[in-house]
């Protein structure tokens, strides 16, 4: 078993572990965001009830409640933006994983000796190459989407 094949296999395992760790971190953050959403929703409901029920309260108190409500809305919007970014990252991880799997398959066909290759092997190699190009194009679209989003926020 040549050294370069062991190195490739080790690097593939390392990149797979990195993707797995990133996916876990993203999942944890999405769960945290969901919990925070619920908390913000409960706080918002309390503030809305206070604003509706307490018509006799001083104007400065109502202004304070309104400001708190607006702050909660702003916080929720920021969390929604972060959640959207994380969902894009999840899609990107999936495409990255697909690309690695297709690379592996393609490499196995390309490493076959020319004399042992069949017409089916050639056809399968072309199909994998086509799928690989599609995955790369999808990843490119996601990156462009992220860049446009980042520029629009600036």
Backbone as ProteinMPNN parsed JSONL, in Angstrom:
{"seq_chain_A": "XXXXXXXXXXXXXXXXXXXXXXXXXXXXXXXXXXXXXXXXXXXXXXXXXXXXXXXXXXXXXXXXXXXXXXXXXXXXXXXXXXXXXXXXXXXXXXXXXXXXXXXXXXXXXXXXXXXXXXXXXXXXXXXXXXXXXXXXXXXXXXXXXXXXXXXXXX", "coords_chain_A": {"N_chain_A": [[0.864, -1.187, 0.0], [0.94, 1.96, -1.096], [2.625, 4.903, 0.18], [1.52, 7.404, -0.495], [-1.151, 6.79, -0.899], [-1.977, 6.083, 1.661], [-1.596, 8.518, 2.896], [-3.449, 10.125, 1.536], [-5.826, 8.842, 2.348], [-5.708, 9.297, 5.11], [-5.826, 12.099, 5.18], [-8.359, 12.457, 4.084], [-9.951, 11.301, 6.087], [-9.36, 13.079, 8.175], [-10.384, 15.53, 7.164], [-13.031, 14.81, 7.007], [-13.648, 14.457, 9.701], [-13.302, 17.092, 10.581], [-15.402, 18.354, 9.199], [-17.513, 17.026, 10.404], [-17.254, 17.895, 13.084], [-17.687, 20.641, 12.704], [-20.319, 20.541, 11.785], [-21.603, 19.574, 14.062], [-21.146, 21.73, 15.825], [-22.576, 23.73, 14.518], [-25.139, 22.652, 14.678], [-25.529, 22.677, 17.466], [-25.504, 25.46, 17.905], [-27.747, 26.226, 16.426], [-29.732, 25.026, 17.947], [-29.42, 26.49, 20.306], [-30.172, 28.998, 19.381], [-32.85, 28.498, 18.814], [-33.881, 28.095, 21.399], [-33.395, 30.628, 22.469], [-35.041, 32.138, 20.786], [-37.569, 31.275, 21.693], [-37.494, 32.266, 24.33], [-37.296, 35.037, 23.844], [-39.713, 35.4, 22.564], [-41.532, 34.886, 24.636], [-40.893, 36.986, 26.399], [-41.583, 39.12, 24.754], [-44.345, 38.735, 24.499], [-45.175, 39.236, 27.129], [-44.461, 41.948, 27.357], [-46.086, 43.08, 25.369], [-48.631, 42.56, 26.454], [-48.462, 44.126, 28.741], [-48.315, 46.668, 27.57], [-50.811, 46.826, 26.305], [-52.689, 46.402, 28.339], [-52.151, 48.221, 30.356], [-53.121, 51.031, 30.205], [-53.374, 53.235, 31.823], [-50.902, 53.685, 32.878], [-47.877, 55.648, 33.397], [-46.602, 57.767, 30.762], [-43.859, 57.687, 30.249], [-43.216, 55.161, 31.214], [-44.624, 53.523, 29.448], [-43.232, 54.188, 27.14], [-40.755, 53.155, 27.751], [-41.372, 50.395, 27.85], [-42.11, 50.04, 25.195], [-39.687, 50.581, 23.921], [-38.181, 48.444, 24.937], [-39.547, 46.36, 23.743], [-39.04, 46.878, 21.034], [-36.286, 46.478, 21.085], [-36.214, 43.737, 21.61], [-37.327, 42.787, 19.231], [-35.364, 43.573, 17.428], [-33.228, 42.019, 18.36], [-34.264, 39.496, 17.813], [-34.417, 39.6, 15.025], [-31.68, 39.73, 14.422], [-30.897, 37.213, 15.317], [-32.343, 35.644, 13.531], [-31.054, 36.247, 11.156], [-28.53, 35.182, 11.719], [-29.269, 32.503, 11.973], [-30.073, 31.969, 9.369], [-27.607, 32.234, 8.045], [-26.298, 30.067, 9.207], [-27.805, 27.955, 8.227], [-27.163, 28.065, 5.546], [-24.492, 27.393, 5.801], [-24.765, 24.76, 6.629], [-25.834, 23.585, 4.317], [-23.645, 23.981, 2.684], [-21.75, 22.351, 3.933], [-22.894, 19.834, 3.461], [-22.695, 19.703, 0.684], [-19.936, 19.807, 0.461], [-19.241, 17.381, 1.627], [-20.445, 15.626, -0.219], [-18.873, 16.248, -2.426], [-16.359, 15.314, -1.614], [-16.861, 12.556, -1.427], [-17.467, 11.974, -4.101], [-15.033, 12.69, -5.256], [-13.409, 10.691, -4.197], [-14.535, 8.369, -5.386], [-14.081, 8.985, -8.082], [-11.296, 9.077, -8.105], [-10.729, 6.401, -7.597], [-11.529, 5.203, -9.986], [-9.816, 6.489, -11.755], [-7.358, 5.603, -10.932], [-7.253, 3.033, -11.749], [-5.682, 0.641, -13.776], [-4.944, 1.244, -17.198], [-5.245, -0.869, -18.97], [-7.05, -2.514, -17.682], [-9.411, -1.211, -17.661], [-12.847, -0.793, -18.473], [-15.543, -0.207, -20.823], [-17.768, 0.464, -19.356], [-16.559, 1.413, -17.049], [-15.377, 3.741, -18.009], [-17.668, 5.172, -18.708], [-18.909, 5.405, -16.205], [-16.99, 6.915, -14.875], [-17.138, 9.322, -16.331], [-19.751, 10.072, -15.648], [-19.523, 10.461, -12.888], [-17.721, 12.558, -12.909], [-19.311, 14.505, -14.097], [-21.303, 14.8, -12.11], [-19.685, 15.767, -10.098], [-18.924, 18.268, -11.088], [-21.425, 19.502, -11.039], [-21.889, 19.62, -8.26], [-19.79, 21.284, -7.455], [-20.559, 23.621, -8.791], [-22.96, 24.161, -7.425], [-21.933, 24.689, -4.879], [-20.521, 26.976, -5.477], [-22.62, 28.727, -6.087], [-23.771, 28.967, -3.543], [-21.682, 30.253, -2.184], [-21.565, 32.661, -3.6], [-24.085, 33.638, -2.9], [-23.748, 34.028, -0.138], [-21.789, 36.019, -0.227], [-23.136, 38.12, -1.547], [-25.104, 38.598, 0.36], [-23.533, 39.425, 2.518], [-22.439, 41.78, 1.446], [-24.755, 43.294, 1.071], [-25.496, 43.712, 3.695], [-23.532, 45.39, 4.541]], "CA_chain_A": [[0.0, 0.0, 0.0], [1.863, 3.097, -1.197], [2.543, 5.96, 1.182], [0.62, 8.479, -0.93], [-2.531, 6.353, -0.697], [-2.236, 6.201, 3.101], [-1.682, 9.953, 3.188], [-4.755, 10.576, 1.036], [-6.866, 8.29, 3.207], [-5.632, 10.007, 6.389], [-6.336, 13.457, 4.965], [-9.811, 12.362, 3.882], [-10.544, 11.099, 7.418], [-9.215, 14.331, 8.931], [-11.341, 16.522, 6.66], [-14.363, 14.331, 7.383], [-13.81, 14.779, 11.126], [-13.478, 18.545, 10.682], [-16.77, 18.64, 8.771], [-18.405, 16.502, 11.436], [-17.186, 18.812, 14.231], [-18.37, 21.875, 12.3], [-21.756, 20.252, 11.73], [-22.073, 19.503, 15.45], [-21.148, 23.089, 16.37], [-23.693, 24.432, 13.886], [-26.367, 22.104, 15.254], [-25.654, 23.212, 18.827], [-25.858, 26.881, 17.823], [-29.138, 26.303, 15.976], [-30.569, 24.702, 19.105], [-29.351, 27.656, 21.202], [-30.981, 30.055, 18.764], [-34.256, 28.123, 19.0], [-34.215, 28.373, 22.798], [-33.412, 32.085, 22.615], [-36.269, 32.583, 20.124], [-38.695, 31.041, 22.601], [-37.386, 33.21, 25.445], [-37.64, 36.367, 23.337], [-41.155, 35.389, 22.288], [-42.231, 35.009, 25.921], [-40.686, 38.36, 26.872], [-42.373, 39.985, 23.882], [-45.763, 38.574, 24.858], [-45.382, 39.953, 28.401], [-44.409, 43.39, 27.096], [-47.295, 43.465, 24.626], [-49.748, 42.571, 27.4], [-48.303, 45.32, 29.58], [-48.659, 47.85, 26.771], [-52.246, 46.836, 26.001], [-53.518, 46.419, 29.547], [-51.816, 49.314, 31.278], [-53.341, 52.329, 29.554], [-53.279, 54.317, 32.801], [-49.53, 53.848, 33.357], [-47.237, 56.865, 32.9], [-46.129, 57.74, 29.37], [-42.459, 57.267, 30.203], [-43.218, 53.708, 31.424], [-45.025, 52.922, 28.176], [-42.117, 54.389, 26.205], [-39.728, 52.186, 28.127], [-41.829, 49.082, 27.398], [-42.035, 50.039, 23.731], [-38.262, 50.459, 23.574], [-37.785, 47.069, 25.228], [-40.156, 45.522, 22.706], [-38.266, 47.098, 19.809], [-34.995, 45.821, 21.298], [-36.446, 42.3, 21.434], [-37.529, 42.547, 17.795], [-34.045, 43.702, 16.799], [-32.474, 40.826, 18.742], [-34.831, 38.365, 17.078], [-33.978, 39.745, 13.632], [-30.265, 39.348, 14.368], [-30.842, 35.758, 15.434], [-32.842, 35.068, 12.276], [-29.965, 36.394, 10.187], [-27.521, 34.183, 12.068], [-29.83, 31.194, 11.643], [-30.008, 31.861, 7.911], [-26.203, 31.974, 7.714], [-25.975, 28.702, 9.627], [-28.459, 27.023, 7.306], [-26.32, 28.064, 4.345], [-23.289, 26.632, 6.159], [-25.157, 23.342, 6.635], [-25.902, 23.168, 2.91], [-22.279, 23.948, 2.168], [-21.119, 21.14, 4.473], [-23.432, 18.68, 2.739], [-22.086, 19.693, -0.654], [-18.529, 19.478, 0.65], [-19.197, 15.941, 1.863], [-20.719, 15.004, -1.52], [-17.709, 16.442, -3.284], [-15.306, 14.395, -1.168], [-17.234, 11.197, -1.82], [-17.308, 11.868, -5.558], [-13.587, 12.702, -5.516], [-12.9, 9.36, -3.873], [-14.969, 7.449, -6.441], [-13.371, 9.339, -9.314], [-9.896, 8.675, -7.933], [-10.632, 4.944, -7.725], [-11.589, 4.883, -11.417], [-8.64, 7.022, -12.441], [-6.184, 4.827, -10.523], [-7.3, 1.73, -12.41], [-4.771, 0.547, -14.92], [-5.603, 1.477, -18.487], [-5.567, -2.154, -19.604], [-8.153, -3.157, -16.967], [-10.606, -0.356, -17.732], [-13.879, -1.203, -19.428], [-16.381, 0.892, -21.316], [-18.611, 0.852, -18.222], [-15.715, 2.234, -16.17], [-15.253, 5.065, -18.649], [-18.969, 5.821, -18.599], [-19.103, 5.738, -14.782], [-16.058, 8.009, -14.585], [-17.712, 10.533, -16.908], [-20.932, 10.418, -14.86], [-19.035, 11.003, -11.61], [-17.146, 13.862, -13.221], [-20.452, 15.394, -14.327], [-21.878, 15.07, -10.794], [-18.714, 16.583, -9.366], [-19.052, 19.634, -11.608], [-22.69, 20.027, -10.513], [-21.702, 19.93, -6.838], [-18.93, 22.471, -7.387], [-21.389, 24.766, -9.195], [-23.874, 24.46, -6.321], [-21.143, 25.34, -3.822], [-20.217, 28.318, -5.973], [-23.841, 29.521, -5.922], [-23.885, 29.28, -2.118], [-20.656, 31.249, -1.843], [-22.026, 33.933, -4.16], [-25.205, 34.067, -2.069], [-23.175, 34.559, 1.099], [-21.089, 37.273, -0.531], [-24.164, 39.138, -1.8], [-25.725, 38.889, 1.643], [-22.561, 40.193, 3.294], [-22.349, 43.111, 0.85], [-26.002, 44.02, 1.315], [-25.489, 44.1, 5.102], [-22.61, 46.526, 4.701]], "C_chain_A": [[0.891, 1.225, 0.0], [1.577, 4.182, -0.155], [1.55, 7.036, 0.777], [-0.838, 8.091, -0.759], [-2.911, 6.445, 0.781], [-2.413, 7.662, 3.48], [-3.027, 10.504, 2.73], [-5.889, 10.085, 1.93], [-6.888, 9.016, 4.551], [-6.195, 11.419, 6.257], [-7.853, 13.465, 4.765], [-10.513, 12.169, 5.224], [-10.481, 12.378, 8.248], [-10.222, 15.38, 8.467], [-12.771, 16.107, 7.0], [-14.633, 14.641, 8.856], [-14.022, 16.272, 11.331], [-14.903, 18.936, 10.293], [-17.774, 18.188, 9.826], [-18.426, 17.436, 12.65], [-17.887, 20.131, 13.919], [-19.882, 21.683, 12.29], [-22.334, 20.18, 13.144], [-22.16, 20.893, 16.067], [-22.32, 23.892, 15.81], [-25.016, 23.958, 14.496], [-26.593, 22.637, 16.663], [-26.11, 24.661, 18.801], [-27.306, 27.057, 17.359], [-30.101, 25.989, 17.122], [-30.586, 25.861, 20.096], [-30.223, 28.794, 20.674], [-32.462, 29.759, 18.968], [-34.719, 28.418, 20.424], [-34.33, 29.877, 23.02], [-34.65, 32.678, 21.955], [-37.466, 32.45, 21.065], [-38.683, 32.024, 23.769], [-37.79, 34.62, 25.015], [-39.137, 36.476, 23.08], [-41.946, 35.579, 23.585], [-42.098, 36.43, 26.489], [-41.526, 39.339, 26.058], [-43.851, 39.93, 24.216], [-46.065, 39.336, 26.144], [-45.406, 41.463, 28.175], [-45.643, 43.87, 26.345], [-48.51, 43.533, 25.551], [-49.681, 43.81, 28.293], [-48.73, 46.571, 28.821], [-50.165, 47.942, 26.517], [-53.103, 47.035, 27.244], [-53.303, 47.649, 30.423], [-51.937, 50.675, 30.59], [-53.172, 53.497, 30.52], [-51.849, 54.543, 33.295], [-48.9, 55.091, 32.733], [-46.668, 56.679, 31.485], [-44.682, 57.266, 29.29], [-42.331, 55.752, 30.426], [-43.6, 52.991, 30.128], [-43.916, 53.059, 27.13], [-41.011, 53.375, 26.485], [-40.119, 50.781, 27.652], [-41.75, 48.962, 25.873], [-40.595, 49.876, 23.273], [-37.751, 49.048, 23.834], [-38.318, 46.114, 24.161], [-39.391, 45.662, 21.384], [-36.884, 46.436, 19.9], [-35.13, 44.314, 21.097], [-36.617, 41.941, 19.959], [-36.188, 42.601, 17.062], [-33.185, 42.472, 17.105], [-32.945, 39.605, 17.954], [-34.41, 38.416, 15.606], [-32.512, 39.347, 13.468], [-30.101, 37.838, 14.452], [-31.33, 35.072, 14.16], [-31.778, 35.153, 11.182], [-28.887, 35.354, 10.446], [-27.996, 32.775, 11.708], [-29.776, 30.946, 10.136], [-28.58, 31.549, 7.458], [-25.809, 30.537, 8.068], [-26.609, 27.669, 8.704], [-27.684, 26.938, 5.981], [-25.06, 27.246, 4.606], [-23.581, 25.131, 6.177], [-25.216, 22.817, 5.201], [-24.501, 23.044, 2.324], [-21.535, 22.711, 2.67], [-21.602, 19.888, 3.746], [-22.793, 18.563, 1.357], [-20.599, 19.335, -0.578], [-18.359, 17.969, 0.834], [-19.45, 15.185, 0.553], [-19.499, 15.08, -2.42], [-16.582, 15.486, -2.895], [-15.607, 12.956, -1.575], [-17.054, 10.99, -3.324], [-15.831, 11.879, -5.946], [-12.987, 11.324, -5.289], [-13.265, 8.355, -4.963], [-14.186, 7.701, -7.733], [-11.922, 8.883, -9.254], [-9.746, 7.175, -8.096], [-10.693, 4.523, -9.202], [-10.32, 5.338, -12.134], [-7.375, 6.232, -12.097], [-6.153, 3.431, -11.127], [-6.35, 1.737, -13.608], [-5.555, 0.631, -16.226], [-6.028, 0.165, -19.143], [-6.762, -2.847, -18.953], [-9.463, -2.381, -17.068], [-11.56, -0.855, -18.81], [-14.656, 0.025, -19.888], [-17.305, 1.393, -20.202], [-17.844, 1.737, -17.248], [-15.586, 3.645, -16.715], [-16.548, 5.858, -18.492], [-19.222, 6.277, -17.158], [-18.208, 6.914, -14.387], [-16.601, 9.338, -15.117], [-18.927, 11.018, -16.115], [-20.521, 11.044, -13.517], [-18.453, 12.393, -11.829], [-18.246, 14.906, -13.427], [-21.097, 15.784, -12.991], [-20.974, 15.981, -9.969], [-18.785, 18.044, -9.802], [-20.34, 20.272, -11.09], [-22.553, 20.441, -9.052], [-20.848, 21.187, -6.677], [-19.71, 23.719, -7.78], [-22.368, 25.161, -8.096], [-23.138, 25.152, -5.174], [-20.806, 26.768, -4.219], [-21.418, 29.244, -5.804], [-24.015, 29.912, -4.458], [-22.888, 30.356, -1.689], [-21.046, 32.613, -2.383], [-23.182, 34.502, -3.342], [-24.703, 34.684, -0.759], [-22.506, 35.905, 0.862], [-22.08, 38.402, -0.784], [-24.841, 39.554, -0.498], [-24.819, 39.769, 2.5], [-22.467, 41.622, 2.766], [-23.608, 43.937, 1.107], [-26.089, 44.469, 2.78], [-24.574, 45.277, 5.354], [-23.277, 47.788, 4.191]], "O_chain_A": [[1.542, 1.506, 1.006], [0.451, 4.347, 0.315], [0.807, 7.534, 1.622], [-1.681, 8.951, -0.502], [-4.029, 6.837, 1.115], [-3.277, 8.003, 4.288], [-3.669, 11.263, 3.455], [-6.813, 10.841, 2.231], [-7.96, 9.319, 5.076], [-6.947, 11.879, 7.117], [-8.541, 14.375, 5.226], [-11.544, 12.79, 5.482], [-11.438, 12.72, 8.943], [-10.846, 16.046, 9.293], [-13.624, 16.958, 7.252], [-15.74, 15.046, 9.209], [-14.833, 16.674, 12.165], [-15.536, 19.748, 10.967], [-18.755, 18.878, 10.104], [-19.494, 17.735, 13.184], [-18.596, 20.677, 14.764], [-20.631, 22.554, 12.732], [-23.435, 20.673, 13.391], [-23.132, 21.207, 16.754], [-22.975, 24.641, 16.535], [-25.898, 24.764, 14.792], [-27.712, 23.007, 17.019], [-26.987, 25.058, 19.567], [-28.01, 27.941, 17.848], [-31.155, 26.613, 17.246], [-31.63, 26.185, 20.661], [-30.921, 29.464, 21.436], [-33.243, 30.664, 19.26], [-35.82, 28.929, 20.631], [-35.257, 30.343, 23.682], [-35.25, 33.611, 22.489], [-38.264, 33.374, 21.216], [-39.726, 32.553, 24.154], [-38.525, 35.311, 25.721], [-39.751, 37.51, 23.344], [-42.912, 36.341, 23.624], [-43.066, 37.001, 26.992], [-42.11, 40.273, 26.607], [-44.533, 40.955, 24.217], [-47.092, 40.008, 26.242], [-46.252, 42.17, 28.722], [-46.184, 44.935, 26.642], [-49.323, 44.451, 25.447], [-50.694, 44.455, 28.567], [-49.424, 47.43, 29.366], [-50.724, 49.039, 26.517], [-54.111, 47.742, 27.213], [-54.206, 48.056, 31.154], [-50.941, 51.379, 30.421], [-52.865, 54.614, 30.102], [-51.6, 55.485, 34.047], [-49.329, 55.54, 31.67], [-46.306, 55.574, 31.083], [-44.317, 56.53, 28.374], [-41.423, 55.129, 29.877], [-42.989, 51.99, 29.754], [-43.694, 52.149, 26.331], [-40.414, 52.815, 25.566], [-39.283, 50.059, 27.109], [-41.374, 47.92, 25.337], [-40.316, 49.12, 22.343], [-36.974, 48.513, 23.042], [-37.63, 45.186, 23.735], [-39.131, 44.669, 20.704], [-36.378, 45.902, 18.913], [-34.265, 43.687, 20.486], [-36.112, 40.917, 19.498], [-35.913, 41.78, 16.188], [-32.501, 41.949, 16.225], [-32.143, 38.794, 17.491], [-34.084, 37.386, 15.016], [-32.148, 38.701, 12.486], [-29.275, 37.252, 13.752], [-30.791, 34.039, 13.76], [-31.628, 34.23, 10.381], [-28.389, 34.719, 9.517], [-27.225, 31.959, 11.204], [-29.467, 29.84, 9.692], [-28.371, 30.701, 6.59], [-25.082, 29.879, 7.324], [-26.014, 26.626, 8.431], [-27.572, 25.869, 5.382], [-24.611, 26.495, 3.74], [-22.736, 24.327, 5.784], [-24.709, 21.734, 4.909], [-24.211, 22.119, 1.566], [-20.777, 22.094, 1.922], [-20.813, 18.99, 3.452], [-22.405, 17.479, 0.921], [-20.074, 18.645, -1.451], [-17.45, 17.361, 0.268], [-18.752, 14.218, 0.249], [-19.138, 14.111, -3.088], [-15.927, 14.914, -3.766], [-14.717, 12.227, -2.014], [-16.551, 9.955, -3.761], [-15.422, 11.162, -6.859], [-12.168, 10.848, -6.075], [-12.418, 7.583, -5.413], [-13.702, 6.774, -8.381], [-11.384, 8.365, -10.232], [-8.758, 6.708, -8.663], [-9.993, 3.599, -9.616], [-9.815, 4.643, -13.016], [-6.43, 6.199, -12.885], [-5.148, 2.727, -11.028], [-6.248, 2.72, -14.342], [-6.682, 0.147, -16.329], [-7.068, 0.109, -19.8], [-7.418, -3.673, -19.587], [-10.503, -2.851, -16.608], [-11.151, -1.274, -19.893], [-14.448, 1.137, -19.403], [-17.59, 2.587, -20.11], [-18.394, 2.686, -16.69], [-15.675, 4.622, -15.971], [-16.532, 7.05, -18.186], [-19.689, 7.391, -16.922], [-18.633, 7.802, -13.648], [-16.53, 10.359, -14.433], [-19.116, 12.221, -15.929], [-21.106, 12.034, -13.078], [-18.67, 13.298, -11.023], [-18.121, 16.048, -12.985], [-21.401, 16.955, -12.764], [-21.446, 16.852, -9.238], [-18.712, 18.949, -8.971], [-20.349, 21.453, -10.74], [-23.048, 21.496, -8.655], [-21.154, 22.051, -5.854], [-19.539, 24.77, -7.163], [-22.588, 26.348, -7.854], [-23.66, 26.089, -4.571], [-20.807, 27.667, -3.378], [-21.263, 30.404, -5.424], [-24.365, 31.053, -4.157], [-23.225, 31.256, -0.921], [-20.876, 33.62, -1.697], [-23.249, 35.71, -3.116], [-25.184, 35.734, -0.334], [-22.647, 36.824, 1.669], [-21.891, 39.516, -0.294], [-25.117, 40.736, -0.287], [-25.272, 40.729, 3.125], [-22.421, 42.571, 3.548], [-23.527, 45.145, 1.334], [-26.695, 45.501, 3.071], [-24.804, 46.071, 6.267], [-22.677, 48.863, 4.231]]}, "name": "protein", "num_of_chains": 1, "seq": "XXXXXXXXXXXXXXXXXXXXXXXXXXXXXXXXXXXXXXXXXXXXXXXXXXXXXXXXXXXXXXXXXXXXXXXXXXXXXXXXXXXXXXXXXXXXXXXXXXXXXXXXXXXXXXXXXXXXXXXXXXXXXXXXXXXXXXXXXXXXXXXXXXXXXXXXXX"}
